[in-house]
Amino acid sequence: MTTIVHDASESVLLCREYNLYMKPIAKMTISVSLPQLKLPGKSISNWEVMERLKSMVHPEQFSSLRISKSTMDYIRFEGEAENKSAVKRFLTNLDGKSIKLSGFTDVLKVRAAETKMDFPTRHDWDSFFRDAKDMNETVPGERPDTVHLEGLPCKWFAPKDTSSDKPSEDVLKCVFEKFGKIRNVDIPMLDPYREEMTGKNFNTFSFGGHLNFESYVQYEDHTGFVKAMSSLRGMKLLYKGEDGKAMACGIKVSFDTTKHLSDSSLKKRHQERLKLQELERQREEQKRREKEEEERRREEERKQRELEEEEKEKRREEKLRKREQKLKEREEKKNQKKVKKQQEEEQKKLHQKIAMEERKLLLVQRNLQSIRLIAELLSRAKAMRQQQLEQEKAELARLHKEAEIQRQQEAELRRKQEAELRRVEGEKARALELQRKERELRDRLLENLLKKSTNQEAGSNGEDQKWEGPSTEPPQMEEPNRIGTTVTRDHHQSKSRKEEERGTSREWNRGSGRSRTRSRSGQRRSRNRRYRNGHSQSRSGSGQRRSRRSGHGRSLSRSRSRRRHSRDRRGHRRSGRSHSNTEMSTMFLTKSSPRSLYHSIEYYSNTIYLCWRYLNDAVREGTNQYEKAFGVSSKDLFEALYRSEEEMVKFMQLMNSIWNVCGRDVISAFNLSQFRSICDLGGCSGALAKQCVSIYPTCKVTIFDLPKVIRVCRDHFLPEEHERILFHGGDFFKDNLPEADLYILARILHDWTDDRCIELLSKVYQACKPGSGVLVIESLLYEDKSGPLSTQLYTLNMLVQTEGQERTAFQYTHLLNSAGFRDTNIHMTGKLYHSILARK
Ligand SMILES: C[S@@+](CC[C@H](N)C(=O)[O-])C[C@H]1O[C@@H](n2cnc3c(N)ncnc32)[C@H](O)[C@@H]1O
């Protein structure tokens, strides 16, 4: 242990070079006896005791004070003073003294004495070597020549010029040569093998951080050894630093008993060292080998690792490669898939395209087939049409032929009738001549009788003698007029009518015969009664003249004019009485006649004639002239015609009148008894409906017309209920048609264009059941449209008044066929209107 030395006055120089001195040890042993401890829990503090001891030597101080032993009875301290002289004073203050501790009644007794040094004496080493059997005093190391030192501070014995703290054998030699010539020294800690040899650990540290070491110093002479031992007895080693501070360290000195530095020991250690060196070398070698091995192993491991790394790298690369490969493959697969998909899509598209093309081809083929089929159908239709046309042509030719025959027959009939007329006229002339002669005779007779009676009644009142004979002749049907003698197929009809007329004439003649006996006023009354609805019979001469001037009166008064002239030739003065209605004019022109054409003539005069003023424009423009004539739009034809209720009634009267003359002919042209329900489309005033129910006793007829026309028809024309005549208001272009077995279209189609006609006929066709029919009643033009004159006039009238026209039989057949109707039959009545019957 190293302590700081304040007072180095007692120190003895050991080695100046290394500032090493020897200082006497001033140690004392202080023993403090302890009292018996009576109070439990109470104890004596060692520290307190130590403090008391320190105070007891005060003002001097212990260099060190430590407890070396402590029992229940005493505490032993080991104290050290600065120098030997101080020890005495310390002992004086301490030995035999007592210490009074607080809390303790008993005092503590102190015993102090200078510490006896444990250091070998001469006797010790002499007796040792004398007694030691294995020692040979002649041999160095086996005699008392070696000092064994322990606890030497390494730093103090380190070479000066190095910074090493390791002690040096040279320094050791240098220091201890002071006592004699040194033969050998040994610092075991410097021998790297010593620890292994001795099994000791030399790395010991003294307090203060200095490493201590042990050493052996062998003197050549015994004296050196004895001097060293004597000098070192009771001494500490002291070191004075460059700064003047001194430190002391207790060292242990003994003589060597182990033959440490004997030759044999040296040799042995040397051998051992060699051995150890060898061992070390071997170990080194081993180590080296091991190291090498290790390195090799490491190298191998490294290589292995490298290999592994490489392998790993390879694997990684392989993996990467594989991954890349995989990626590539995947990419490729993807691409392939994509390509495949594209190909598939393209394939699909191609297939679709092919399918489309095939479909197109198929369609084209089908089209082709259709075209071929259509062509075939067309060719067949054409052939059929050709056939039909030929048939129609043949039919037309037949019709023409029939018409021609009919015309010839009519002409023949007319010739015959004219001959008959001439014959009748001759007969009449003869009869008239006879009558005239008879009248002359009668007149003469009458004159004679008058003369006679004048003579007889001379002077008496003779008022009757002023009678100048009848002023008017009873009307006679002197001449069947052409107007009344239309040629029909049914001769019985015309014949019966003639007879009827003759009957009228006869009746008239009978009446006139009776009237001869009447007075003039009576005759006038009689005539007025008969012709109360007539025009001319009761008129004065001037009225008759007016009648003659009027267009329709002219032809009807011709025979009378002739008669008047003949009478004039004979010198009669009754020319003013020669104008009167013929039977025909009575029949057709008188308002009350059932066959009156009064309303027709009135309508022609007041309405149609106004349109005809614009005939030129109508021909140029090809449209009706309603707007110009009446200032009303003709967009809706019948709205224009029915511009007022008055006009509508007039028109209906016009329509009504003709069928009273020739309605029977058109309705009986075909045997229609099979058709139980008939619908007269545009039936107007119901004139044809009446004809139907009168000719066919089992049929029912529905009059179909615009609602307002139906209302007027019911109010003005058919006011009485008729159980077989029904009414239906509607628009035949827009509304559903009533169910019927036969539809009549009388003077309907001539109002409309071809397209409208087909539209209406198609609608009728739709309404028809198979077997049902349509009866078209129209005035027909010759096929070359060169006549008849009346129909030509009608077609011009259609131009100025309507959208339509009169048509030929072929045109109507074509319209009917276009709407789907077949089995078309045409019946020429020989009068103004004809019938065409077609069936579904
Ligand atoms: C020229 S007249 C013929 C009348 C009758 N059929 C005859 O012959 O005496 C035409 C008839 O068709 C009728 N009419 C015109 N357009 C019509 C329509 N859209 N619907 C129903 N009737 C219509 C008229 O009211 C008129 O009575």
The ligand as an ORCA input file, in Angstrom:
! r2SCAN-3c Opt
* xyz 0 1
  C    -123.343     13.271   -106.016
  S    -124.218     12.899   -104.516
  C    -124.987     11.336   -104.902
  C    -126.210     11.118   -104.080
  C    -126.921      9.830   -104.361
  N    -126.160      8.692   -104.268
  C    -127.562      9.916   -105.707
  O    -127.095      9.271   -106.647
  O    -128.598     10.644   -105.842
  C    -122.982     12.474   -103.388
  C    -123.462     12.152   -102.021
  O    -122.423     11.703   -101.245
  C    -122.492     12.293    -99.952
  N    -121.154     12.411    -99.409
  C    -120.176     13.159    -99.861
  N    -119.051     12.983    -99.092
  C    -119.402     12.084    -98.152
  C    -118.704     11.489    -97.086
  N    -117.439     11.810    -96.890
  N    -119.342     10.598    -96.326
  C    -120.651     10.274    -96.547
  N    -121.317     10.805    -97.544
  C    -120.727     11.709    -98.337
  C    -123.114     13.622   -100.232
  O    -123.730     14.147    -99.072
  C    -124.090     13.272   -101.277
  O    -125.296     12.916   -100.707
*
